[in-house]
Amino acid sequence: MSMSEYSRFAVYFLPEGDLAEFGATWLGWDVDQGAPVAQPRVDPLGDRIEKITNKPRKYGFHATIKPPFRLADGVSQRDVEDAMAEFACSFAPVHLQSLALSQIGRFHALCPTGDVTALNAMAAACVTELDHLRAPLTDDELARRRKHRLTDAQDALLEKWGYPYVLNEFRFHMTLTGSVKDADRDDVLAALDSALPDLPQPYALQGIALVGERADGMFQTIHRYTFSG
């Protein structure tokens, strides 16, 4: 197997333009450049933004399509890049009605509105068609995932595909915060409402990206792939 500077790989949707710029500054990490970014002090949140965005920062502003995985034996980074290029050629851009600020549990994210059938089909295909690139989970990795009170269906997905929230359990989301305390919720929402750029309607996903986890634990874009099917 060819050596790689990345310990794990993942397939993301990465926004472009104003939304990408917002996400990089909001989280304090530019995943495309692989570099920290000065975070804004948006009223009424102020300097609490650093703590509230600490957990999602390392991943960059994104939506996960295929969750992070280690390479299977005999698989190189080049193999992953070639498979990604072939996959992107088989899908057309995915059009969403819009993206809207949502709350999932105790964290906040941008989520799609309207019909997500095509989006979910693309994500499911990415998980299943690229699974041969993924190393099986170790016993420790399985045990760590099972600490989160998985349902039987989620546990079956974990066993087969390496992650519990794929296929029927998948929900496209672009994470903006870690867990938010009730006392901070209104300030977080007000700051996000002020900082978010206007989003086009409909919103188009023009492609996907391969990202890698560096030795310092931060994720960085390796290559973007445009849908051309």
C-alpha positions in Angstrom: 0.0 0.0 0.0 1.3 3.4 -0.9 2.0 5.6 2.1 -0.2 8.7 2.6 0.1 11.8 4.7 -3.5 11.3 5.8 -4.6 8.8 8.4 -8.3 8.7 7.3 -10.3 9.9 4.3 -13.9 11.1 3.9 -16.2 12.3 1.2 -17.7 15.7 1.8 -20.0 18.1 0.2 -18.1 21.4 0.4 -19.9 24.7 -0.5 -18.4 27.3 -2.7 -18.5 31.1 -2.8 -20.1 33.1 0.0 -21.3 30.1 2.0 -17.8 28.5 2.0 -16.3 31.8 3.1 -18.9 32.1 5.9 -18.3 28.5 7.0 -14.5 28.9 7.2 -14.7 32.1 9.3 -17.5 30.9 11.5 -15.7 27.6 12.4 -12.2 29.1 12.3 -10.9 26.6 9.8 -10.6 26.8 6.0 -10.7 23.2 4.9 -9.7 24.0 1.3 -6.6 25.8 2.4 -5.9 23.6 5.4 -5.4 26.7 7.6 -6.9 28.4 10.6 -9.0 31.5 10.0 -9.7 34.4 12.5 -13.3 34.0 13.8 -15.7 36.9 13.8 -17.0 38.3 17.0 -20.7 38.4 16.1 -23.1 40.0 18.6 -24.6 38.9 20.8 -22.4 35.7 20.9 -19.0 37.5 21.1 -16.0 35.4 22.0 -18.1 32.4 23.0 -18.0 31.5 19.3 -14.6 29.8 19.8 -15.9 27.3 22.4 -19.2 26.7 20.7 -17.5 25.8 17.4 -14.6 23.9 18.9 -16.0 20.4 18.2 -16.8 20.8 14.5 -13.8 23.0 13.7 -11.4 20.2 12.8 -13.7 18.9 10.1 -14.2 22.2 8.3 -17.6 23.4 7.1 -19.1 20.6 5.2 -21.8 17.9 4.9 -20.5 14.4 5.3 -21.4 12.1 2.4 -19.2 9.1 3.2 -17.9 9.2 6.8 -14.1 9.1 7.7 -12.5 5.7 7.0 -9.0 4.2 7.0 -7.8 2.6 3.8 -8.2 -1.1 3.2 -5.1 -3.2 2.8 -3.8 -2.8 -0.7 -5.6 0.5 -1.4 -3.7 3.7 -2.0 -4.8 7.3 -2.0 -4.5 7.3 -5.8 -7.1 4.4 -5.8 -9.5 6.5 -3.8 -9.0 9.5 -6.1 -9.6 7.4 -9.2 -12.8 5.9 -7.7 -14.0 9.4 -6.7 -13.5 10.7 -10.2 -15.4 7.8 -11.7 -18.2 8.2 -9.1 -18.7 11.9 -9.8 -19.0 11.1 -13.6 -22.1 9.0 -12.9 -24.2 11.7 -11.1 -25.7 15.0 -12.2 -25.8 18.0 -9.9 -28.3 17.6 -7.1 -30.8 20.4 -6.6 -32.3 21.2 -3.3 -35.3 23.5 -2.6 -33.1 25.4 -0.2 -30.9 25.2 2.9 -32.3 26.3 6.3 -30.9 26.8 9.8 -32.0 23.8 11.9 -31.5 22.3 15.3 -30.5 18.6 15.6 -30.4 17.5 19.2 -28.4 20.2 20.9 -26.4 21.4 17.9 -27.2 23.7 15.0 -26.7 23.0 11.3 -27.9 24.0 7.8 -30.2 21.3 6.5 -32.1 20.9 3.2 -35.8 21.6 2.7 -38.1 20.0 0.3 -37.5 16.7 -1.6 -34.2 15.0 -0.7 -34.7 11.8 -2.7 -31.9 12.5 -5.2 -29.6 13.7 -2.5 -30.1 10.6 -0.4 -29.7 8.3 -3.4 -26.4 9.9 -4.2 -25.2 9.7 -0.6 -26.2 6.0 -0.3 -24.4 5.2 -3.6 -21.3 6.9 -2.4 -21.3 4.9 0.8 -21.9 1.5 -0.8 -20.0 1.9 -4.1 -16.8 3.1 -2.5 -17.0 0.7 0.4 -14.2 -1.5 -1.0 -11.8 1.3 -0.3 -12.6 1.2 3.5 -10.7 -0.9 6.1 -13.0 -2.7 8.5 -13.5 -1.1 11.9 -11.4 -2.4 14.8 -13.0 -3.8 17.9 -12.1 -0.5 19.7 -13.8 1.6 17.0 -16.9 -0.5 17.2 -17.0 -0.3 21.0 -16.6 3.5 20.8 -19.5 3.9 18.4 -21.7 1.6 20.5 -21.5 3.9 23.5 -24.0 6.1 21.7 -27.1 3.9 22.3 -27.6 2.8 18.8 -30.8 1.2 17.6 -30.7 -2.3 16.1 -30.9 -0.8 12.6 -28.1 1.6 13.3 -25.9 -1.1 14.8 -26.5 -3.2 11.6 -25.4 -0.3 9.5 -22.3 0.2 11.7 -21.4 -3.5 11.2 -21.9 -3.5 7.4 -20.8 0.0 6.4 -18.7 1.3 9.2 -21.0 4.0 10.4 -24.5 4.0 12.0 -26.0 7.1 10.3 -25.9 6.1 6.6 -28.5 4.9 4.1 -31.9 5.0 5.8 -30.4 6.8 8.8 -28.7 9.5 6.8 -29.6 13.1 7.3 -27.7 15.7 5.2 -26.5 18.5 7.5 -23.8 21.1 7.6 -22.7 21.4 11.2 -22.3 24.9 12.7 -21.9 24.3 16.4 -21.1 21.7 19.0 -23.6 21.1 21.8 -25.2 24.4 22.8 -26.4 25.1 26.3 -30.0 26.4 26.7 -28.6 29.6 28.1 -26.6 30.2 24.9 -29.2 29.1 22.3 -30.8 32.4 21.6 -27.5 34.2 21.2 -26.2 31.5 18.9 -29.3 31.7 16.7 -29.1 35.5 16.6 -25.4 35.5 15.7 -26.0 32.9 12.9 -28.9 34.8 11.5 -26.7 37.9 11.3 -23.7 36.1 9.8 -25.2 33.7 7.3 -25.1 34.9 3.7 -28.2 34.9 1.5 -28.5 31.4 0.0 -29.7 30.7 -3.5 -33.0 29.0 -4.0 -32.9 26.3 -5.3 -29.5 25.4 -3.9 -27.4 23.1 -6.2 -24.8 20.6 -5.1 -22.4 20.7 -8.0 -20.0 18.0 -6.8 -18.3 16.3 -3.9 -14.8 16.4 -2.4 -12.2 14.0 -1.1 -10.7 15.2 2.2 -8.1 13.7 4.5 -7.3 13.8 8.2 -3.8 15.1 8.8 -1.4 14.1 11.6 -2.6 17.1 13.7 -6.2 15.8 13.5 -7.5 18.5 11.1 -9.2 17.7 7.9 -8.1 19.2 4.6 -9.4 19.1 1.0 -7.5 16.9 -1.3 -9.6 17.3 -4.4 -13.0 18.5 -5.5 -15.0 16.5 -8.1 -17.7 18.0 -10.2 -20.8 16.0 -11.0 -20.9 15.4 -14.8 -23.4 12.5 -15.3 
